[in-house]
Amino acid sequence: KNSDGPSLEELITIYKNNPDNLDNILILSDKYFVEKKIEEAFELLFSNFIKFKDKDKIKKTLLKYFEVLGNEHEQTKIYRRKLSSILFI
C-alpha cells in the first residue's frame, strides 16, 4: 500500500470518534505501518484484539505485517510471541 489517502491525524480522529469500528482500526493500523510506525500499528491491533468477537480480520492483518517484515525482524519476533500467547490461552 502507498501513503495516499487521509492523513494520520485524520485517521486518528476518525478512530477516536468511533473506537468500536473495526474498519477504522484496520485502516489506522495500515497507515501506521505504511508510515513505519510499526510498534504503533501492532499495539493498536493488540489493544483491540479482545474487544471483537470476529478476531479473524485482526489476525490476518497481523500475519500480513509479519510477512512484510520477515521472520527475522525484531518486531515480528516480539509480536508473533504475543499473538501466540493470546491465541493459545
C-alpha positions as CSV (number, residue, x, y, z in Angstrom):
1,K,0.0,0.0,0.0
2,N,1.1,3.6,-0.5
3,S,0.8,6.6,1.8
4,D,-2.0,8.3,-0.2
5,G,-5.4,9.0,1.4
6,P,-6.3,10.6,4.7
7,S,-3.5,11.9,6.9
8,L,-2.5,10.0,10.0
9,E,-4.0,12.8,12.2
10,E,-7.4,12.5,10.3
11,L,-7.4,8.7,10.8
12,I,-6.6,9.0,14.5
13,T,-9.6,11.5,14.9
14,I,-11.9,9.1,13.0
15,Y,-10.7,6.2,15.2
16,K,-11.2,8.2,18.4
17,N,-14.7,9.3,17.3
18,N,-15.7,5.6,16.8
19,P,-13.2,3.3,18.5
20,D,-15.5,0.3,18.2
21,N,-15.4,0.3,14.4
22,L,-13.1,-2.5,13.3
23,D,-12.6,-1.0,9.9
24,N,-11.3,2.3,11.4
25,I,-8.9,0.3,13.5
26,L,-7.6,-1.6,10.5
27,I,-7.2,1.5,8.3
28,L,-5.4,3.3,11.1
29,S,-3.1,0.4,11.7
30,D,-2.3,0.2,8.0
31,K,-1.5,3.9,8.0
32,Y,0.8,3.5,11.0
33,F,2.5,0.5,9.2
34,V,3.0,2.4,5.9
35,E,4.5,5.4,7.8
36,K,7.0,3.0,9.5
37,K,5.3,3.3,12.9
38,I,5.4,-0.4,13.3
39,E,5.0,-0.7,17.0
40,E,2.0,1.7,17.0
41,A,0.4,-0.5,14.3
42,F,0.9,-3.7,16.4
43,E,-0.1,-2.1,19.6
44,L,-3.4,-0.7,18.1
45,L,-4.3,-4.2,16.8
46,F,-3.4,-6.0,20.0
47,S,-5.1,-3.5,22.3
48,N,-8.3,-4.1,20.3
49,F,-7.9,-7.9,19.7
50,I,-10.0,-9.0,22.7
51,K,-12.8,-6.4,22.1
52,F,-14.1,-8.1,18.9
53,K,-15.8,-11.5,18.5
54,D,-14.5,-11.8,15.0
55,K,-10.8,-11.7,15.6
56,D,-10.0,-13.1,12.1
57,K,-9.6,-9.7,10.4
58,I,-7.1,-8.5,13.1
59,K,-5.2,-11.8,13.0
60,K,-5.0,-11.7,9.2
61,T,-3.7,-8.1,9.4
62,L,-1.0,-9.1,11.9
63,L,0.1,-12.1,9.8
64,K,0.3,-9.8,6.8
65,Y,2.6,-7.4,8.8
66,F,4.7,-10.4,9.9
67,E,5.1,-11.5,6.3
68,V,6.1,-8.0,5.1
69,L,8.6,-7.5,7.9
70,G,10.1,-11.0,7.6
71,N,10.7,-13.7,10.2
72,E,13.9,-12.2,11.4
73,H,12.6,-8.7,12.1
74,E,12.6,-7.9,15.9
75,Q,9.0,-6.6,15.9
76,T,7.9,-9.8,14.1
77,K,9.5,-11.9,16.8
78,I,8.1,-9.9,19.7
79,Y,4.5,-9.7,18.3
80,R,4.4,-13.2,17.0
81,R,5.1,-14.4,20.5
82,K,2.4,-12.1,21.8
83,L,-0.1,-13.4,19.3
84,S,0.7,-17.0,20.2
85,S,0.2,-16.3,23.8
86,I,-3.2,-14.7,23.2
87,L,-4.4,-17.4,20.8
88,F,-3.4,-20.3,23.0
89,I,-4.6,-19.2,26.4
